[in-house]
Structure formats: C-alpha cells, structure tokens
C-alpha cells in the first residue's frame, strides 16, 4: 500500500478514532484514485486529474450519490496531507460534487408493521426473539448493526432506556417503549435461557440457535421473508423500520431535535429528510380529499 495511504489509515484509526468500517470506506475511496492514476503519485494530483477520475466513475455507471461519497473521502485524504505537511495546497478545493436529488426512503404504515409482526410464529423459540427484534427496530429506531450488537449490559429497563453504540462507537441513550420492553423480557428470560451460549457471546442479547450473536445478513433475510409472508410489496430492509420510526414520530408532532438524538444523527439536516416525508404525506392527503386540488 502507498506509504501516504498507510499514514492516512493510522491517522483515521488513532487520531480520529474512527470505526474499522469507516476507515475501510475512506481507504477504499483513496485506493480507487491511486489505481486510476496508473503510476502518477497521488500527492502530485491536480484538479484535472480528479475531474478525469470522477468522469471515469460516471462512465462506469457509479451513481451520483456514490460519486459524492467518494469525493468526500478524497477531501478527507487531501486535508490530511495538508495537516501532515506533505502538501501546501488542496487539489480538491475546486472539485464539484455531483448534484444529488433527495431520496425519500420507503416507509411502512402502522398497518403494514402490524401485518409483519402478525406473521412471526411465536410457537418457536426463534419467534420470540424475532418479535423482540422487530419491536426494537421500530420502537427504538435502531440501525441493524446496533440491533445485532445490542448487549444485555446496555439494557436499563428500570429507567426505561437502552444504551446504543452507534457509528464511530458513539453512545446514546434511547427510550424503550412498553411493548418493546415486554417482548425483549419475554425472549430474554424465556427462549434465550435455553440456548447453549458460546464463550464470549454471553452479553449479546439476540442469539442464533448456535449460541452466537446474529449477523446483519441474517436479519436482512428474516425481514424480507416476513414482508413477503405479510403481503407487503414495498422493497424493505431492517432500515425501513428505522425510517418508519422517525416518520411516524414526526407525523405525530415529535420535536425534530428529540428525533435527531434518538436516531444518533450528528447533523439535524440528516433528520430533516423526515419532515419532507411529512410534507409529502400532507400533500397526498390534500390531493385525495380536497375538491379543488
């Protein structure tokens, strides 16, 4: 690996304290550029090189959103080279990011969520686990990575909160509702007690039959299976429950700052996408019911 990229990796890991996945994403972006340059030193790059690189991404069918993310990674790299003293000028300063239209995620209605919950077979030990997972995804707005790494030691049911470890190992406290708490307790003190737990996995809440914590992929597969069984035709993932959690809160009048904190968004502009969903909901209702619309 290019020595500059190695130093960038160490900077991200030890000085910025980023998670392994975040570090991997940054290195992926910079390595893409390094490969494209075909021998030209990455520290000798000028604006025209970067523009040619982005054009190459476009011709390969890379979406505008992915291009923007890659550019963000490159900006971080060249800011590091300035900070490191390797460069005196940042070649990304005048690099334009592609225009990205707002993407409004699919949201489940309350009836669709109830339908999905309704197909979960509670006659099996896994059924109680699965019901508890859905209640936490929708009731607490968790990311799937936060769900599968949820630990028993982070459940503070007497206080009505759970501690969530989110992106970049940042922690936040999220309220847990009565239904989600009841379903988790039924699973925790019921089916989970009969699992032979592998060493080192004892504190994970949601376990497989083999006694290991679940993977993200397993939860994705389960959610898609339940949606199909429930007759929900939308393309959904575990993240859809998080979107639905936020949208239903804001539709019900919840404070945007409170929703931001519960979701663990660094910027409130990320949370504001749900206000657009709310406006679309209002507009569709007017179009449906107003005689002059």
C-alpha positions as CSV (number, residue, x, y, z in Angstrom):
1,X,0.0,0.0,0.0
2,X,1.2,3.5,-0.8
3,X,3.0,4.9,2.3
4,X,0.8,8.0,2.3
5,X,-2.3,5.9,2.4
6,X,-0.8,3.9,5.3
7,X,-0.2,7.1,7.3
8,X,-3.7,8.2,6.4
9,X,-5.1,4.9,7.8
10,X,-3.1,5.4,11.0
11,X,-4.4,8.9,11.3
12,X,-8.0,7.8,10.9
13,X,-7.6,4.9,13.4
14,X,-5.5,6.5,16.2
15,X,-6.1,10.3,15.9
16,X,-9.7,10.4,14.6
17,X,-10.7,7.2,16.4
18,X,-13.0,6.1,13.5
19,X,-14.5,2.6,13.5
20,X,-12.9,-0.1,11.3
21,X,-15.8,0.2,8.8
22,X,-15.3,3.9,8.4
23,X,-11.6,3.5,8.0
24,X,-12.2,0.9,5.3
25,X,-14.5,3.1,3.4
26,X,-12.0,6.0,3.4
27,X,-9.2,3.7,2.2
28,X,-11.4,2.3,-0.5
29,X,-12.0,5.8,-1.9
30,X,-8.4,6.8,-1.9
31,X,-7.2,3.4,-3.3
32,X,-9.7,3.8,-6.2
33,X,-8.0,7.1,-7.1
34,X,-4.5,5.6,-6.6
35,X,-5.3,2.8,-9.0
36,X,-6.8,5.2,-11.6
37,X,-3.6,7.3,-11.6
38,X,-1.6,4.5,-13.1
39,X,1.8,5.5,-11.8
40,X,1.3,9.2,-11.1
41,X,2.0,10.0,-7.5
42,X,-1.2,10.6,-5.5
43,X,0.5,13.7,-3.9
44,X,1.1,15.2,-7.3
45,X,-2.6,15.1,-8.3
46,X,-4.1,18.3,-9.7
47,X,-7.8,19.3,-10.2
48,X,-7.8,18.0,-13.8
49,X,-6.7,14.5,-12.6
50,X,-9.6,14.4,-10.1
51,X,-12.1,15.6,-12.7
52,X,-10.9,12.8,-15.1
53,X,-11.3,10.3,-12.2
54,X,-14.9,11.4,-11.5
55,X,-15.7,11.2,-15.2
56,X,-14.3,7.7,-15.2
57,X,-16.6,6.8,-12.3
58,X,-19.5,8.2,-14.2
59,X,-18.8,6.2,-17.3
60,X,-18.6,3.0,-15.2
61,X,-22.1,3.7,-14.0
62,X,-21.3,4.8,-10.5
63,X,-24.3,6.7,-9.1
64,X,-24.1,10.4,-8.2
65,X,-24.6,9.5,-4.6
66,X,-21.7,7.1,-4.6
67,X,-19.5,9.6,-6.5
68,X,-20.3,12.2,-3.8
69,X,-19.3,9.8,-1.1
70,X,-16.0,9.0,-2.9
71,X,-15.3,12.7,-3.3
72,X,-15.9,13.2,0.4
73,X,-13.3,10.5,1.1
74,X,-10.8,12.2,-1.2
75,X,-11.3,15.6,0.5
76,X,-10.6,14.0,3.9
77,X,-7.4,12.4,2.5
78,X,-6.0,15.7,1.0
79,X,-6.9,17.6,4.1
80,X,-4.8,15.1,6.0
81,X,-1.9,15.6,3.6
82,X,-2.1,19.4,4.3
83,X,-2.2,18.7,8.1
84,X,0.7,16.2,7.7
85,X,2.8,18.8,5.9
86,X,3.1,16.7,2.7
87,X,1.1,19.3,0.6
88,X,0.7,23.1,0.8
89,X,-2.4,23.2,-1.5
90,X,-5.6,21.1,-1.6
91,X,-6.4,19.9,-5.1
92,X,-10.0,19.1,-4.1
93,X,-10.9,22.7,-3.3
94,X,-12.5,23.4,-6.6
95,X,-13.8,19.9,-7.3
96,X,-17.5,20.0,-7.7
97,X,-19.7,17.3,-6.2
98,X,-22.5,15.8,-8.4
99,X,-26.0,17.0,-7.8
100,X,-28.0,14.5,-5.8
101,X,-31.7,14.5,-5.8
102,X,-33.3,14.0,-2.4
103,X,-34.1,10.3,-1.8
104,X,-37.1,9.7,0.3
105,X,-36.9,6.2,1.8
106,X,-39.8,3.7,1.8
107,X,-41.8,3.9,5.0
108,X,-44.2,1.3,6.3
109,X,-47.6,2.2,7.5
110,X,-48.7,1.2,11.0
111,X,-50.9,-1.4,9.4
112,X,-48.0,-2.9,7.4
113,X,-45.9,-3.1,10.5
114,X,-48.7,-4.9,12.3
115,X,-49.0,-7.3,9.4
116,X,-45.3,-8.1,9.5
117,X,-45.5,-8.6,13.3
118,X,-48.5,-10.8,12.7
119,X,-46.7,-13.4,10.6
120,X,-44.0,-14.1,13.1
121,X,-44.5,-17.6,14.5
122,X,-44.5,-17.3,18.3
123,X,-44.8,-21.0,18.8
124,X,-41.0,-21.3,18.2
125,X,-38.1,-20.1,20.4
126,X,-36.8,-18.0,17.4
127,X,-40.3,-16.4,17.1
128,X,-40.0,-14.7,20.5
129,X,-36.5,-13.5,19.5
130,X,-37.8,-12.2,16.1
131,X,-40.8,-10.4,17.7
132,X,-38.4,-8.7,20.1
133,X,-36.1,-7.7,17.3
134,X,-38.9,-6.1,15.3
135,X,-40.2,-4.3,18.3
136,X,-36.7,-2.8,19.0
137,X,-36.1,-1.9,15.4
138,X,-39.4,0.0,15.1
139,X,-39.8,1.0,18.8
140,X,-36.2,2.4,19.2
141,X,-35.3,3.3,15.6
142,X,-32.1,1.2,15.7
143,X,-29.7,0.5,12.8
144,X,-29.4,-3.2,12.1
145,X,-25.7,-3.0,13.2
146,X,-26.9,-1.5,16.5
147,X,-29.5,-4.3,16.9
148,X,-27.2,-7.3,16.4
149,X,-24.6,-5.8,18.7
150,X,-27.1,-4.9,21.5
151,X,-25.8,-6.1,24.8
152,X,-27.7,-7.1,27.9
153,X,-25.5,-4.9,30.0
154,X,-26.8,-1.9,28.0
155,X,-30.5,-2.5,28.9
156,X,-31.6,-0.2,31.6
157,X,-35.3,-1.2,31.8
158,X,-35.9,0.2,35.3
159,X,-35.1,3.6,33.9
160,X,-36.9,3.0,30.6
161,X,-33.8,3.4,28.4
162,X,-31.3,1.4,26.4
163,X,-27.7,2.4,25.6
164,X,-27.0,2.2,21.9
165,X,-23.5,2.0,20.4
166,X,-23.8,3.7,17.0
167,X,-21.5,4.8,14.2
168,X,-17.9,5.6,15.3
169,X,-18.6,3.8,18.6
170,X,-20.6,6.8,19.7
171,X,-23.0,6.0,22.5
172,X,-26.6,7.4,23.0
173,X,-29.5,6.7,25.3
174,X,-32.7,5.8,23.7
175,X,-36.1,5.4,25.4
176,X,-37.7,2.0,25.1
177,X,-41.5,1.7,25.0
178,X,-43.6,-0.7,27.0
179,X,-44.3,-3.1,24.1
180,X,-40.7,-3.5,23.0
181,X,-39.5,-3.9,26.6
182,X,-42.1,-6.6,27.3
183,X,-41.2,-8.6,24.2
184,X,-37.5,-8.3,25.0
185,X,-38.0,-9.5,28.5
186,X,-40.2,-12.5,27.3
187,X,-37.4,-13.6,25.0
188,X,-34.5,-12.7,27.4
189,X,-36.0,-14.6,30.3
190,X,-37.6,-17.3,28.2
191,X,-36.3,-18.8,25.0
192,X,-32.8,-17.3,25.4
193,X,-32.2,-19.1,28.7
194,X,-32.4,-22.5,26.8
195,X,-29.6,-21.6,24.3
196,X,-26.1,-23.0,24.9
197,X,-24.2,-19.8,24.6
198,X,-20.7,-19.8,23.1
199,X,-17.9,-18.3,25.2
200,X,-17.5,-14.6,24.7
201,X,-21.1,-14.2,23.4
202,X,-22.8,-14.2,26.8
203,X,-23.6,-10.5,26.8
204,X,-25.1,-10.3,23.3
205,X,-28.9,-10.0,23.5
206,X,-30.0,-11.6,20.2
207,X,-28.5,-15.1,19.6
208,X,-28.7,-17.7,16.9
209,X,-29.5,-21.4,17.7
210,X,-25.7,-22.0,17.8
211,X,-25.3,-19.5,20.7
212,X,-23.6,-16.8,18.7
213,X,-24.9,-13.2,18.1
214,X,-26.8,-12.7,14.9
215,X,-25.3,-11.2,11.7
216,X,-26.7,-8.2,9.8
217,X,-27.2,-10.6,6.8
218,X,-29.4,-12.9,8.9
219,X,-31.7,-10.0,10.0
220,X,-31.9,-8.8,6.4
221,X,-33.1,-12.2,5.2
222,X,-35.6,-12.5,8.0
223,X,-37.1,-9.1,7.3
224,X,-37.5,-9.8,3.6
225,X,-39.1,-13.2,4.4
226,X,-41.6,-11.6,6.8
227,X,-42.5,-8.8,4.4
228,X,-43.3,-11.4,1.7
229,X,-45.3,-13.5,4.0
230,X,-47.3,-10.4,5.1
231,X,-48.0,-9.4,1.5
232,X,-46.0,-6.1,1.8
233,X,-44.9,-5.3,-1.7
234,X,-42.5,-2.5,-0.8
235,X,-38.8,-3.2,-1.0
236,X,-37.8,-3.1,2.6
237,X,-34.9,-3.9,4.8
238,X,-34.3,-3.6,8.6
239,X,-33.5,0.1,8.0
240,X,-37.1,0.6,6.8
241,X,-38.3,0.2,10.4
242,X,-35.9,3.0,11.4
243,X,-37.3,5.2,8.7
244,X,-40.8,4.4,9.8
245,X,-40.0,5.1,13.5
246,X,-38.8,8.6,12.6
247,X,-41.5,9.4,10.2
248,X,-44.3,8.3,12.5
249,X,-42.8,10.3,15.3
250,X,-42.6,13.5,13.3
251,X,-46.1,12.9,11.8
252,X,-47.3,12.7,15.3
253,X,-45.8,16.0,16.3
254,X,-42.5,14.9,17.9
255,X,-39.7,17.5,18.3
256,X,-37.1,17.3,15.5
257,X,-34.2,17.7,17.9
258,X,-35.5,14.8,20.0
259,X,-35.8,12.6,17.0
260,X,-32.3,13.6,16.0
261,X,-30.9,12.5,19.3
262,X,-32.8,9.2,19.3
263,X,-31.6,8.3,15.8
264,X,-28.0,9.4,16.6
265,X,-27.7,11.8,13.7
266,X,-24.7,14.2,14.0
267,X,-26.4,16.8,11.9
268,X,-30.1,17.8,12.1
269,X,-30.1,18.2,8.3
270,X,-30.0,14.4,8.1
271,X,-33.1,14.2,10.3
272,X,-34.9,16.8,8.3
273,X,-35.5,14.4,5.5
274,X,-38.4,13.1,7.6
275,X,-40.0,16.5,7.5
276,X,-40.1,16.2,3.7
277,X,-41.8,12.8,4.1
278,X,-44.3,14.5,6.4
279,X,-45.0,17.3,3.8
280,X,-45.5,14.7,1.1
281,X,-47.9,12.8,3.3
282,X,-49.9,16.0,3.9
283,X,-49.8,16.9,0.2
284,X,-51.1,13.5,-0.8
285,X,-54.0,13.8,1.7
286,X,-54.9,17.2,0.3
287,X,-54.8,15.9,-3.3
288,X,-57.0,13.0,-2.3
289,X,-59.6,14.9,-0.3
290,X,-59.7,18.5,-1.5
291,X,-62.3,19.1,-4.3
292,X,-60.2,21.9,-6.0
293,X,-56.7,20.4,-5.7
